[in-house]
Amino acid sequence: MTQQRYRDLADWPLTVTALVFLGAYAWQVIGRIEGNPALLLEAVMWATWGIFAVDYLANLWLASNRGSWFIRNLHELVIVALPFFRPLRLLRLVTLLSVLHRTLGDTLRGRVVTYVAGSAAMLVFVGALAVLDVEQSAPDAKIVTFGDALWWAMTTITTVGYGDMYPVTPIGRMVAAALMMSGIAVLGVVTASIASWLVQRVEDTAEAVSEAEEPVRAEVAELTAEIALLRREIAALLEQRTP
């Protein structure tokens, strides 16, 4: 089996796994679950981590050039190797974007819209979960509820930053920095997409005008040829009448 074939087969199972992980993680963070339910959720998250680890090893084994693939996918190794760093484990959810890219975006604009909408929504939700996870139990925390975390994530990713809520822990600030950079990237993609759409509309309009003028151009060419023929005939008649 080739690596591409494996990736095609594994996309949807990995997506389901990522959603299970997201549900368990969100339940644990938002609900502040303790006791046996917390242990069950931890077991679910460890099981999903195991599936992601197997996926990484399978991709490495099936890669045509393992050394090159290993270097180009060091972030995958970091995510798999640091299961205790829960905000970083959430990066495994980019699998969802990969599947959306294959199933919903057949055209360039479709891919752009899919990535922008999916990335923005996922980054806000995941960023809110990540910052709430590390902030809610910190002394002097400003973000202690999921509603606060969502509001903070939306103002941060849009680079508005009202300053009414902000993280006080080092990991929370790392999440904030990642969200701010992601917001700039999303804004750049939106701007580029709008510019591409406008350019394509202008090109389509120019092509439509050109197609509409084509019959007129053909008629003008025919009239020009007939006029040239008449001129030649008149010139020939004048030469015959001249002594």
C-alpha positions in Angstrom: 0.0 0.0 0.0 1.3 3.5 -0.9 1.3 6.3 1.6 -1.3 8.3 -0.4 -3.6 5.3 -0.5 -3.3 4.9 3.2 -4.0 8.6 3.8 -7.1 8.5 1.6 -8.4 5.5 3.6 -7.4 7.0 7.0 -8.8 10.5 6.6 -12.3 9.8 7.8 -11.4 7.5 10.6 -8.9 10.1 11.9 -11.6 12.7 11.6 -13.9 10.7 13.8 -11.1 10.1 16.2 -10.3 13.9 16.3 -14.0 14.7 16.9 -14.1 12.1 19.8 -11.0 13.7 21.3 -12.4 17.2 20.9 -15.7 16.1 22.6 -13.9 14.4 25.5 -11.5 17.3 25.9 -14.3 19.9 25.7 -16.4 18.0 28.2 -13.5 17.7 30.6 -12.5 21.4 30.4 -16.0 23.0 30.3 -17.6 20.7 32.8 -14.6 20.5 35.1 -15.2 16.8 35.5 -13.6 15.0 38.4 -13.6 11.5 39.8 -14.4 8.4 37.8 -15.9 10.4 34.8 -12.6 12.3 34.6 -10.7 9.1 34.5 -12.9 7.8 31.7 -12.4 11.0 29.7 -8.7 10.7 30.2 -8.8 7.1 29.0 -10.7 8.2 25.8 -8.1 10.9 25.1 -5.2 8.5 25.7 -6.9 6.1 23.3 -7.2 8.7 20.6 -3.6 9.7 21.2 -2.6 6.1 20.6 -4.5 6.1 17.2 -2.7 9.3 16.2 0.7 7.7 17.2 -0.1 4.7 15.1 -1.1 7.0 12.2 2.3 8.8 12.5 4.2 5.6 12.4 2.2 4.2 9.5 2.9 7.4 7.5 6.6 7.2 8.3 6.8 3.6 7.3 4.9 4.0 4.0 6.7 7.2 3.0 8.8 6.8 -0.2 11.6 8.9 1.3 11.4 8.4 5.1 14.2 10.8 5.9 12.6 13.7 3.9 9.1 13.0 5.2 10.5 12.9 8.8 12.1 16.3 8.4 9.1 17.9 6.7 6.7 16.6 9.4 8.6 17.3 12.6 5.5 19.0 14.0 3.7 15.7 13.7 6.4 14.1 15.9 6.2 16.9 18.4 2.4 16.6 18.7 2.6 12.8 19.2 5.5 12.9 21.5 4.0 15.5 23.9 0.7 14.0 25.0 0.9 15.8 28.3 0.8 19.2 26.7 -2.9 19.3 26.1 -3.2 22.6 24.2 -0.6 21.3 21.7 -2.5 18.0 21.3 -5.4 20.0 20.0 -3.3 20.6 16.8 -4.2 17.1 15.8 -7.6 18.5 14.8 -6.1 19.9 11.6 -7.1 16.5 10.2 -10.6 17.9 9.9 -9.3 20.6 7.5 -7.5 18.0 5.4 -10.8 16.1 5.0 -12.7 19.2 4.2 -10.1 20.1 1.6 -10.7 16.7 -0.2 -14.4 16.6 0.0 -15.8 20.1 -0.2 -13.2 22.2 -2.1 -12.8 21.0 -5.7 -11.9 24.5 -7.0 -9.4 27.0 -5.8 -12.0 29.3 -4.4 -13.9 26.4 -2.8 -10.7 25.3 -1.0 -10.0 28.9 0.1 -13.6 29.3 1.5 -13.4 25.9 3.1 -10.1 26.6 4.8 -11.0 30.1 5.9 -14.4 29.2 7.4 -13.2 25.9 8.9 -10.0 27.2 10.2 -11.5 30.3 11.8 -14.3 28.4 13.5 -12.0 25.7 14.7 -9.3 28.0 15.9 -11.8 30.1 17.9 -13.3 27.0 19.6 -10.0 25.2 20.2 -8.3 28.4 21.3 -11.1 29.0 23.8 -10.8 25.4 25.1 -7.0 25.6 25.4 -6.9 29.0 27.2 -9.7 28.0 29.5 -8.0 24.7 30.4 -4.9 26.6 31.6 -6.5 29.8 32.9 -9.5 28.7 34.9 -7.6 27.5 37.9 -4.8 30.1 37.8 -4.6 32.8 40.5 -6.0 36.2 39.4 -7.4 34.6 36.3 -9.5 36.8 34.0 -10.9 33.9 31.9 -12.8 31.5 34.1 -15.9 30.5 32.0 -16.3 29.1 28.5 -18.3 32.2 27.5 -15.4 34.4 28.6 -13.0 32.1 26.7 -15.0 32.3 23.5 -15.3 36.1 23.7 -11.5 36.3 24.3 -10.8 34.0 21.4 -12.9 35.9 18.9 -11.5 39.3 19.9 -8.0 37.8 19.8 -8.2 36.0 16.4 -9.7 39.2 14.8 -6.8 41.2 16.3 -9.3 43.5 18.0 -8.0 42.8 21.5 -10.3 44.9 23.8 -8.1 44.0 26.8 -11.1 43.3 29.1 -9.9 39.7 29.3 -6.4 38.3 28.9 -4.4 35.2 29.9 -2.1 35.4 32.9 -0.3 32.1 32.5 2.7 31.4 30.2 0.8 28.7 28.2 -2.2 30.9 27.9 -0.1 33.7 26.4 1.4 31.2 24.0 -2.1 30.3 22.9 -2.9 34.0 22.5 0.2 34.5 20.4 -0.8 31.6 18.1 -4.3 33.0 17.8 -3.1 36.4 16.9 -0.8 35.1 14.2 -3.6 32.9 12.9 -5.9 35.9 12.7 -3.4 37.8 10.6 -3.1 34.7 8.3 -6.9 34.3 8.0 -7.3 38.0 7.2 -4.6 37.7 4.5 -6.4 34.7 2.9 -9.7 36.5 2.9 -8.1 39.6 1.2 -6.4 37.4 -1.4 -9.6 35.5 -2.0 -11.6 38.7 -2.6 -8.9 40.1 -4.9 -8.8 36.8 -6.9 -12.6 36.9 -7.2 -12.6 40.5 -8.5 -9.8 39.7 -11.1 -11.8 36.6 -12.3 -14.9 38.7 -12.6 -13.1 41.2 -14.8 -11.6 38.5 -16.9 -15.0 36.8 -17.3 -16.6 40.2 -18.3 -13.8 40.8 -20.8 -14.3 37.3 -22.4 -18.0 37.8 -22.6 -17.6 41.2 -24.3 -15.0 39.7 -26.7 -17.4 36.8 -27.6 -20.3 39.3 -28.2 -18.1 41.4 -30.5 -16.9 38.4 -32.6 -19.9 38.4 -35.0 -19.5 42.1 -35.5 -15.9 41.7 -36.3 -16.6 39.0 -38.8 -19.2 41.2 -40.6 -16.7 44.1 -40.7 -14.1 41.8 -42.2 -16.5 40.7 -44.9 -17.5 44.2 -45.7 -13.9 45.3 -45.9 -13.2 42.4 -48.3 -16.2 43.3 -50.5 -15.2 47.0 -50.6 -11.6 46.0 -51.7 -13.1 43.8 -54.4 -15.3 46.6 -55.7 -12.4 49.0 -55.8 -10.4 46.6 -57.9 -13.3 46.1 -60.3 -13.8 49.9 -60.6 -10.1 50.4 -61.2 -10.2 47.7 -63.9 -13.2 49.3 -65.7 -11.5 52.7 -65.6 -8.4 51.2 -67.2 -10.5 49.6 -70.0 -12.2 53.0 -70.8 -9.0 54.9 -70.9 -7.7 55.2 -74.6 
